[in-house]
């Protein structure tokens, strides 16, 4: 009896924590706006950074802790992001005797933890206008969450899409930036510094983590082929509002599950996810941001999925970042997942990204197949011969079958060579003449 009462109280407590933390940090809530304004005012107040004279350690503590806190909570607020990016104009001004350049380190770390395409674009825009990107960590820290190849593609795409409004000097600066990115890509990528004990013990951070754990516990037994009930739908939605990176590994296998009821996310940017609304997990992964791309690619590498999963995963990724950045993520995933089967699964992303799949490692060259009557013709790779039927896979991943006996002689010979290169005869198969 006591255990039952304890469990009921625990569930109520977790539910109340979830409501409290989501009320604080949901993007379009009144409390969220007030908190974002308060944090942004602290960050953007130059008196907290000290321009020339040394101040008290109290001031440096306040600005340091505020900057670290908004990053740890992953508050995706334009007010906070703009305030953080503004401080890159005056690094090295932090009071209290902290090391020179230290401010730029923890500002960069918080920007990366918040991590979205808007931040990267604003930083690129700032560099074009002033030639300042902050010190090295500001750019390098982004490589802790996205590949250098993707970052370079982002800059190149920005130049191309804004060429009509960029002046010559700004284009020269951005070309210099691409050279700099290529140079530092050869260095070791930095790791984000761990969160301080102050943040780990902060009431807001602890409440957020408790809310995340409570909602994850609801989803831990969710089956892949069962609709989300109302409780699970609410949990998924809340994890998106909290932008929980911890939820990614649980969510990515559930990408295609649909709800039995609709729970509208509490997010002012919900119109950006309109194309994903059929799949609530896809919306949540898009809200979580850049780390979701890695989670989706890991899931693709490890487990078999149908074409719908690939399409939805790709659409989710391109909601998070521009499509031109995705090849960099896939190439890094191919380095991480060296198993042949995992790489074959990842190569299926190539057609979605507009990249040729033929000629890639492990993928046989696509060739033209044709029937003797010329009514059948396709470019595809050989998959198998079963009961006289040849299965072929096209570049888009779709498979088709055709009778072995109706293929041209050169196609029949090719099948024989694939099945048994030495004897030139299909092994354990009966051919139809």
C-alpha positions in Angstrom: 0.0 0.0 0.0 2.8 2.4 1.0 4.7 1.6 -2.2 1.5 2.3 -4.3 1.0 5.7 -2.7 4.7 6.4 -3.2 4.5 5.6 -6.9 1.4 7.8 -7.3 3.1 10.7 -5.6 6.2 10.2 -7.7 4.1 10.3 -11.0 2.3 13.5 -9.8 5.6 15.1 -8.9 7.2 14.3 -12.2 4.1 15.6 -14.0 4.2 18.9 -12.1 7.9 19.3 -12.8 7.3 18.7 -16.5 4.6 21.4 -16.5 6.8 23.8 -14.6 9.9 23.5 -16.7 8.0 23.5 -20.0 6.1 26.6 -18.9 9.5 28.3 -18.2 11.2 27.3 -21.5 8.6 26.7 -24.2 9.4 29.2 -26.9 6.0 31.0 -27.1 5.0 31.1 -23.4 4.7 34.4 -21.5 7.1 33.2 -18.8 9.6 32.0 -21.4 9.6 35.5 -23.0 10.2 37.1 -19.6 13.0 34.7 -18.8 14.6 35.1 -22.2 14.5 38.9 -21.8 16.0 38.7 -18.4 18.8 36.4 -19.5 19.4 38.5 -22.6 19.6 41.7 -20.6 22.3 40.2 -18.4 24.3 39.0 -21.3 24.0 42.1 -23.5 24.8 44.5 -20.6 28.4 45.6 -21.3 28.8 46.7 -17.6 28.8 43.0 -16.7 31.7 42.4 -19.0 33.8 45.4 -18.0 35.2 47.4 -20.9 38.5 48.8 -19.4 38.7 48.7 -15.7 38.7 45.5 -13.6 35.6 45.0 -11.7 34.6 42.6 -9.0 34.6 38.8 -9.2 30.8 38.9 -8.6 30.2 40.5 -12.0 32.2 37.9 -13.9 30.4 35.2 -12.0 27.1 36.5 -13.0 27.8 36.8 -16.7 29.7 33.5 -16.8 26.9 31.6 -15.0 24.2 33.2 -17.1 25.9 32.4 -20.4 26.6 28.8 -19.3 23.0 28.3 -18.0 21.3 29.4 -21.2 23.5 26.9 -23.1 22.9 24.1 -20.7 19.1 24.6 -20.9 19.3 24.9 -24.7 17.0 27.9 -24.8 16.3 28.5 -28.4 15.4 32.2 -28.1 16.4 34.8 -30.7 16.8 37.3 -27.9 19.4 35.2 -26.2 21.1 34.1 -29.4 21.5 37.8 -30.6 22.8 38.8 -27.2 25.4 36.0 -27.2 26.6 36.7 -30.8 26.9 40.4 -29.9 29.5 39.6 -27.2 31.8 38.1 -29.8 32.6 41.8 -30.7 34.2 42.2 -27.3 35.9 39.0 -26.1 38.8 39.3 -23.6 36.9 41.9 -21.5 35.6 39.6 -18.8 36.4 40.9 -15.4 37.7 39.1 -12.3 41.1 38.0 -13.5 39.9 35.2 -15.8 42.3 34.3 -18.6 42.5 36.5 -21.7 40.1 35.2 -24.4 38.2 33.0 -21.9 34.9 34.8 -22.5 34.9 33.7 -26.1 35.3 30.1 -25.1 32.2 29.8 -22.9 30.1 32.0 -25.3 31.1 29.7 -28.2 30.3 26.6 -26.1 26.8 27.9 -25.2 26.1 28.9 -28.9 27.0 25.3 -29.9 24.9 23.8 -27.2 21.9 25.8 -28.4 23.0 24.9 -31.9 20.8 25.7 -34.9 21.1 26.9 -38.5 20.2 30.4 -37.6 23.2 30.7 -35.2 25.6 29.6 -37.9 24.1 31.9 -40.5 24.3 34.9 -38.1 28.0 34.1 -37.4 28.8 33.9 -41.1 26.9 37.2 -41.7 28.8 38.9 -38.9 32.1 37.7 -40.3 31.2 39.0 -43.8 30.4 42.4 -42.3 33.3 42.8 -39.9 35.8 40.1 -40.6 35.4 38.9 -37.0 34.2 35.5 -36.0 35.4 35.6 -32.5 38.6 33.7 -31.6 39.3 30.2 -32.9 36.9 28.3 -30.5 33.9 30.1 -31.8 34.3 28.4 -35.2 36.1 25.3 -34.1 33.5 24.4 -31.4 30.9 23.9 -34.1 33.0 21.0 -35.4 32.1 19.2 -32.2 28.5 19.0 -33.5 28.8 19.2 -37.2 31.6 18.1 -39.7 34.0 20.6 -41.2 32.8 19.5 -44.6 29.3 20.5 -43.6 30.4 23.8 -42.1 32.3 24.6 -45.3 29.3 23.8 -47.4 27.2 26.1 -45.3 29.5 29.0 -45.9 29.8 28.3 -49.6 26.0 28.1 -49.9 25.6 31.4 -48.0 28.0 33.1 -50.5 26.1 31.7 -53.5 22.6 32.6 -52.2 23.6 36.1 -51.1 25.9 37.0 -53.9 23.6 39.8 -55.1 23.6 41.6 -51.8 27.2 41.0 -50.7 29.8 43.5 -51.7 33.3 42.6 -53.0 34.9 43.1 -49.6 32.4 40.9 -47.9 32.8 38.1 -50.5 36.6 38.3 -50.0 36.2 37.9 -46.3 34.0 34.9 -46.7 36.4 33.3 -49.2 39.1 33.9 -46.6 36.9 32.1 -44.0 36.5 29.1 -46.3 40.3 28.9 -46.5 40.6 29.2 -42.8 38.0 26.4 -42.3 40.0 24.1 -44.6 43.2 24.9 -42.6 41.8 24.2 -39.2 40.0 21.1 -40.4 43.4 19.4 -40.3 43.6 20.0 -36.6 42.1 18.0 -33.7 38.5 19.0 -33.2 37.9 20.5 -29.8 35.5 19.0 -27.3 32.9 21.1 -25.5 33.9 21.8 -21.9 31.9 19.9 -19.3 29.1 21.8 -17.4 30.3 23.3 -14.1 29.1 22.0 -10.7 27.2 25.3 -10.4 25.0 24.4 -13.4 24.6 20.8 -12.5 23.2 21.8 -9.1 21.1 24.8 -10.4 17.4 24.4 -9.7 16.4 25.1 -13.3 18.8 22.6 -14.7 17.8 19.9 -12.2 14.1 20.5 -12.9 14.7 20.3 -16.6 16.6 17.0 -16.2 13.8 15.6 -14.0 11.2 16.5 -16.5 13.2 14.8 -19.3 13.6 11.6 -17.3 9.9 11.5 -16.4 8.9 11.8 -20.1 11.5 9.3 -21.2 10.2 6.8 -18.7 6.8 7.0 -20.4 8.3 6.1 -23.8 10.8 3.4 -22.7 8.3 0.5 -23.4 6.8 2.1 -26.6 6.6 -0.5 -29.4 7.5 0.5 -33.0 4.3 -0.8 -34.5 1.8 0.7 -31.9 0.2 4.1 -32.2 1.2 6.7 -29.5 -1.6 7.0 -26.9 -2.4 10.4 -25.4 0.1 10.0 -22.6 2.9 9.0 -25.0 2.0 11.8 -27.4 2.2 14.4 -24.6 5.6 13.0 -23.5 7.0 13.2 -27.1 5.8 16.8 -27.4 7.3 17.8 -24.1 10.7 16.3 -25.0 10.7 18.5 -28.1 9.8 21.6 -26.1 12.7 20.8 -23.7 15.0 20.1 -26.8 16.3 17.0 -25.0 19.4 15.5 -26.6 19.0 12.6 -24.2 15.8 11.6 -25.9 17.3 11.1 -29.4 18.3 7.4 -29.0 14.8 6.5 -27.8 13.0 8.6 -30.4 14.8 7.7 -33.7 13.5 4.1 -33.8 10.0 5.5 -33.3 10.3 8.0 -36.2 7.3 6.7 -38.2 4.9 6.1 -35.3 1.7 8.2 -35.5 -0.4 9.4 -32.6 -4.0 8.3 -31.9 -4.6 11.9 -30.9 -3.0 15.2 -31.9 -1.0 17.2 -29.3 0.1 20.6 -30.8 3.7 21.5 -29.8 4.1 24.6 -27.7 6.5 26.2 -30.2 6.3 29.5 -32.0 8.3 28.1 -34.9 5.8 25.2 -35.5 5.1 26.4 -39.0 8.7 25.4 -39.9 7.8 21.8 -39.1 4.6 21.7 -41.2 5.9 19.2 -43.6 6.7 16.8 -40.7 3.4 17.1 -38.9 2.3 13.6 -39.9 5.0 12.2 -37.7 5.3 13.8 -34.2 8.7 12.3 -33.5 10.1 13.9 -36.7 8.9 17.3 -35.4 10.5 16.7 -32.1 13.8 15.7 -33.6 13.7 18.9 -35.7 13.1 20.9 -32.6 16.1 19.2 -30.8 18.3 20.3 -33.7 21.7 19.3 -35.0 22.4 16.3 -32.6 19.3 14.6 -34.1 21.1 14.3 -37.5 23.7 12.1 -35.9 21.1 10.1 -34.1 19.1 9.4 -37.3 22.2 8.4 -39.2 23.3 6.0 -36.4 19.8 4.4 -36.5 20.0 4.1 -40.3 23.4 2.4 -40.0 22.4 -0.1 -37.3 18.9 -1.2 -38.4 17.0 -2.0 -41.6 14.4 0.5 -42.6 12.0 1.0 -45.5 12.0 3.8 -48.1 9.5 5.8 -46.0 11.9 5.9 -43.1 14.7 7.2 -45.3 12.5 9.9 -46.9 11.2 11.1 -43.5 14.7 11.0 -41.9 16.0 13.1 -44.8 13.1 15.6 -44.6 13.8 15.9 -40.9 17.5 16.5 -41.4 16.8 19.2 -44.1 14.4 20.9 -41.7 17.3 21.2 -39.2 20.1 22.3 -41.6 20.3 23.1 -45.4 20.5 20.1 -47.6 24.0 21.0 -48.8 25.4 20.2 -45.4 24.1 16.6 -45.2 26.8 14.9 -47.3 29.4 15.9 -44.7 27.3 14.2 -41.9 26.9 11.0 -44.0 30.6 10.9 -44.9 31.5 11.1 -41.2 29.0 8.4 -40.3 30.6 6.2 -42.9 33.9 6.6 -41.1 32.3 5.8 -37.8 30.3 2.7 -39.0 32.9 0.5 -40.8 30.7 -2.6 -40.9 29.9 -3.4 -44.5 26.2 -3.8 -43.9 26.0 -0.5 -42.0 27.8 1.3 -44.9 25.4 -0.2 -47.4 22.5 1.3 -45.5 24.2 4.7 -45.2 24.9 4.7 -49.0 21.1 4.6 -49.5 21.1 8.3 -48.4 23.1 9.2 -51.6 20.2 9.4 -54.0 18.2 11.5 -51.6 21.1 14.0 -51.4 21.5 14.0 -55.2 24.8 12.1 -55.1 25.6 9.3 -57.6 25.5 5.9 -55.8 27.2 4.1 -58.6 30.9 3.6 -58.1 30.9 4.1 -54.4 32.7 1.6 -52.3 30.6 -1.6 -51.7 28.1 -0.5 -54.3 28.4 -2.3 -57.6 28.4 -0.2 -60.7 25.0 0.4 -62.1 24.6 -1.0 -65.6 22.0 -0.9 -68.3 19.7 -4.0 -68.4 17.4 -4.7 -71.4 15.0 -7.4 -72.6 15.4 -8.9 -76.0 12.2 -7.3 -77.2 13.5 -3.9 -75.9 10.3 -3.3 -73.9 12.2 -3.4 -70.7 15.2 -1.1 -70.1 16.7 0.2 -66.8 19.9 1.2 -65.1 20.3 -0.9 -62.0 22.6 -3.3 -60.1 22.2 -7.1 -59.8 20.8 -8.3 -56.5 19.8 -12.0 -57.0 18.5 -14.8 -59.2 15.7 -16.8 -57.7 13.5 -19.4 -59.6 14.4 -17.9 -62.9 13.6 -14.3 -61.9 16.4 -11.6 -61.7 16.0 -9.0 -59.0 17.5 -5.6 -59.8 17.9 -2.5 -57.6 17.7 1.0 -59.2 19.7 4.0 -57.9 16.7 5.3 -55.9 16.7 2.0 -53.9 13.6 0.6 -55.6 13.7 -3.1 -56.7 12.3 -4.7 -59.8 12.3 -8.2 -61.2 12.4 -9.6 -64.7 12.6 -13.2 -66.0 16.2 -14.3 -66.7 15.1 -15.9 -70.0 13.9 -12.6 -71.6 17.1 -10.7 -70.9 19.7 -10.0 -73.6 22.6 -12.4 -73.9 25.1 -9.9 -72.5 22.8 -9.5 -69.4 22.5 -13.2 -69.0 26.2 -13.6 -69.2 26.7 -10.9 -66.6 24.3 -12.7 -64.2 26.3 -15.9 -64.7 29.6 -14.1 -63.9 28.1 -12.6 -60.7 26.9 -16.0 -59.5 29.9 -18.0 -60.4 32.8 -16.1 -62.1 34.8 -19.3 -62.7 32.3 -21.6 -64.4 30.2 -18.8 -66.0 27.1 -20.8 -65.0 24.6 -19.7 -62.4 25.1 -21.8 -59.3 22.2 -23.9 -58.0 19.8 -22.2 -60.4 17.8 -23.6 -63.3 17.9 -21.3 -66.4 15.0 -20.9 -68.7 16.2 -21.1 -72.3 
